[in-house]
Amino acid sequence: MSHSHTWRAMQAGDLDAVMAIAAQVHEGFFERREVFAERLALYPRGCMIAQGEGIVCGYAFMHPAKIGYPPALDSLLTQLDAAADCLYLHDVALLPAARGAGLGRALILLLAELALRDAYRFAALVAVHGSAPYWLSCGFEALENAPPPLAEKLASYDAQALYLIKRM
């Protein structure tokens, strides 16, 4: 990974950049600014900004959740789930210029550190935009015996959406 690309903690002042990147990278998956702002307020240590050459080029949002029960797209959490048993990677977006710089692998290391620190034995995510092969190559796998509401929720993302978990 080139030292010019790195992850740092997100600040409230980064939300304009987050919205701009989301609009570019996640076309068709709109989430309101309040959703991002709420994640940042509820679990700031899970909210990261990718920077390259001093420019914001990506972001990631992680928060505790229950395995098999990801939040619906564009929905507020109100509070963190007291019964959470995994660290959920809600969203990660990198501008095209930032891809291939090792930020994805670096993020997985950060995710693992955070999961261990907060005693979550699993990480989870919903792979969209055909990203599943990448996450599978990073050690994530499909959830066996998924709860029935999960399929319905995944349908709100896209036809290829896959819910994946990884033991930490």
C-alpha positions as CSV (number, residue, x, y, z in Angstrom):
1,M,0.0,0.0,0.0
2,S,1.4,3.4,-0.9
3,H,1.9,5.6,2.1
4,S,-0.1,8.3,0.3
5,H,-3.3,6.3,0.9
6,T,-4.5,5.8,4.4
7,W,-7.5,5.5,6.7
8,R,-8.2,8.1,9.5
9,A,-11.1,8.7,11.9
10,M,-14.1,10.5,10.4
11,Q,-15.1,13.9,11.7
12,A,-18.5,15.6,11.4
13,G,-16.9,18.0,8.9
14,D,-16.2,15.1,6.5
15,L,-19.9,14.4,5.8
16,D,-20.1,16.7,2.8
17,A,-17.3,14.7,1.2
18,V,-19.0,11.4,2.2
19,M,-22.2,12.5,0.5
20,A,-20.4,13.5,-2.7
21,I,-18.5,10.2,-2.8
22,A,-21.7,8.2,-2.1
23,A,-23.5,9.9,-5.0
24,Q,-20.6,9.0,-7.3
25,V,-19.9,5.4,-6.2
26,H,-23.3,4.2,-5.1
27,E,-25.5,5.3,-7.9
28,G,-29.0,4.0,-7.2
29,F,-28.4,3.4,-3.5
30,F,-29.3,6.7,-1.9
31,E,-28.8,7.1,1.8
32,R,-29.7,10.4,3.5
33,R,-27.1,12.5,5.2
34,E,-28.9,11.8,8.5
35,V,-28.2,8.1,8.2
36,F,-24.4,8.8,7.9
37,A,-24.5,11.4,10.6
38,E,-26.3,9.1,13.0
39,R,-23.8,6.2,12.4
40,L,-21.0,8.7,13.2
41,A,-22.7,9.8,16.4
42,L,-23.6,6.3,17.6
43,Y,-20.3,4.5,16.9
44,P,-17.6,7.1,15.9
45,R,-14.7,4.6,16.1
46,G,-16.3,2.6,13.3
47,C,-16.4,5.6,10.9
48,M,-13.3,6.1,8.7
49,I,-12.1,8.3,5.9
50,A,-9.7,7.2,3.2
51,Q,-7.2,9.9,2.2
52,G,-4.8,10.0,-0.7
53,E,-2.5,12.9,-1.4
54,G,-4.4,14.9,1.3
55,I,-7.7,14.5,-0.6
56,V,-10.7,12.5,0.8
57,C,-11.1,9.6,-1.6
58,G,-13.3,7.2,0.3
59,Y,-15.1,6.3,3.5
60,A,-16.3,3.3,5.6
61,F,-19.0,2.9,8.2
62,M,-19.0,0.0,10.7
63,H,-21.2,-0.6,13.7
64,P,-22.3,-3.4,15.9
65,A,-25.3,-5.5,14.7
66,K,-26.9,-8.9,15.0
67,I,-25.7,-11.6,12.6
68,G,-28.4,-12.0,9.8
69,Y,-30.1,-8.8,10.7
70,P,-28.5,-5.9,8.7
71,P,-30.3,-2.6,8.9
72,A,-32.3,-1.7,5.8
73,L,-30.8,0.7,3.4
74,D,-31.3,4.3,4.3
75,S,-32.7,3.6,7.7
76,L,-31.8,5.1,11.1
77,L,-30.7,2.8,13.9
78,T,-31.9,5.0,16.7
79,Q,-29.5,3.2,19.0
80,L,-27.0,0.4,18.9
81,D,-28.4,-3.1,19.4
82,A,-27.6,-4.3,22.9
83,A,-27.8,-7.9,21.6
84,A,-25.2,-7.2,18.8
85,D,-22.9,-10.1,18.1
86,C,-20.9,-8.9,15.1
87,L,-19.3,-5.8,13.7
88,Y,-21.2,-4.8,10.6
89,L,-19.5,-3.1,7.7
90,H,-22.5,-0.9,6.6
91,D,-20.9,0.9,3.8
92,V,-17.5,1.3,2.1
93,A,-16.9,3.5,-0.9
94,L,-13.7,4.3,-2.7
95,L,-13.4,6.7,-5.7
96,P,-11.9,5.0,-8.8
97,A,-8.6,6.8,-8.3
98,A,-8.2,5.2,-4.8
99,R,-8.8,1.6,-5.9
100,G,-5.9,-0.8,-6.0
101,A,-4.0,1.2,-3.4
102,G,-4.5,-1.5,-0.7
103,L,-7.2,0.4,1.1
104,G,-9.6,-2.5,1.1
105,R,-7.2,-4.9,2.8
106,A,-6.1,-2.2,5.2
107,L,-9.8,-1.7,6.1
108,I,-10.3,-5.4,6.8
109,L,-7.3,-5.2,9.3
110,L,-9.0,-2.2,11.0
111,L,-12.3,-4.0,11.1
112,A,-10.6,-7.0,12.7
113,E,-8.9,-4.8,15.3
114,L,-12.1,-3.1,16.2
115,A,-14.1,-6.4,16.4
116,L,-11.5,-7.8,18.8
117,R,-11.4,-4.6,20.8
118,D,-15.2,-4.7,21.3
119,A,-15.3,-8.5,21.7
120,Y,-17.2,-9.3,18.5
121,R,-16.3,-12.7,17.1
122,F,-17.7,-12.0,13.7
123,A,-17.7,-9.3,11.0
124,A,-20.5,-9.1,8.5
125,L,-21.4,-7.1,5.4
126,V,-23.8,-7.0,2.4
127,A,-21.8,-7.3,-0.8
128,V,-23.3,-5.3,-3.7
129,H,-22.3,-4.1,-7.2
130,G,-20.8,-7.6,-7.8
131,S,-18.2,-7.2,-5.1
132,A,-18.8,-10.6,-3.5
133,P,-15.7,-12.3,-5.1
134,Y,-13.5,-9.6,-3.6
135,W,-14.9,-10.2,-0.1
136,L,-14.8,-13.9,-0.5
137,S,-11.1,-13.6,-1.3
138,C,-10.7,-11.8,2.0
139,G,-12.1,-14.7,4.0
140,F,-15.8,-13.7,4.2
141,E,-18.4,-16.5,3.5
142,A,-22.1,-16.8,2.9
143,L,-24.2,-17.1,6.0
144,E,-25.7,-20.6,6.4
145,N,-29.3,-20.9,7.7
146,A,-30.0,-17.2,7.3
147,P,-33.2,-15.9,9.0
148,P,-36.1,-15.5,6.5
149,P,-36.4,-11.7,6.8
150,L,-32.8,-11.5,5.4
151,A,-33.7,-12.4,1.8
152,E,-36.4,-9.7,1.7
153,K,-34.0,-7.1,3.1
154,L,-31.3,-8.0,0.6
155,A,-33.7,-7.6,-2.3
156,S,-33.9,-3.9,-1.4
157,Y,-30.1,-3.6,-2.2
158,D,-29.8,-5.4,-5.6
159,A,-30.4,-8.7,-7.2
160,Q,-26.8,-9.8,-6.6
161,A,-26.6,-8.7,-3.0
162,L,-25.1,-11.3,-0.7
163,Y,-24.8,-11.2,3.1
164,L,-21.4,-12.4,4.1
165,I,-19.7,-13.1,7.5
166,K,-16.2,-13.7,8.6
167,R,-15.0,-15.2,11.9
168,M,-12.5,-12.9,13.5
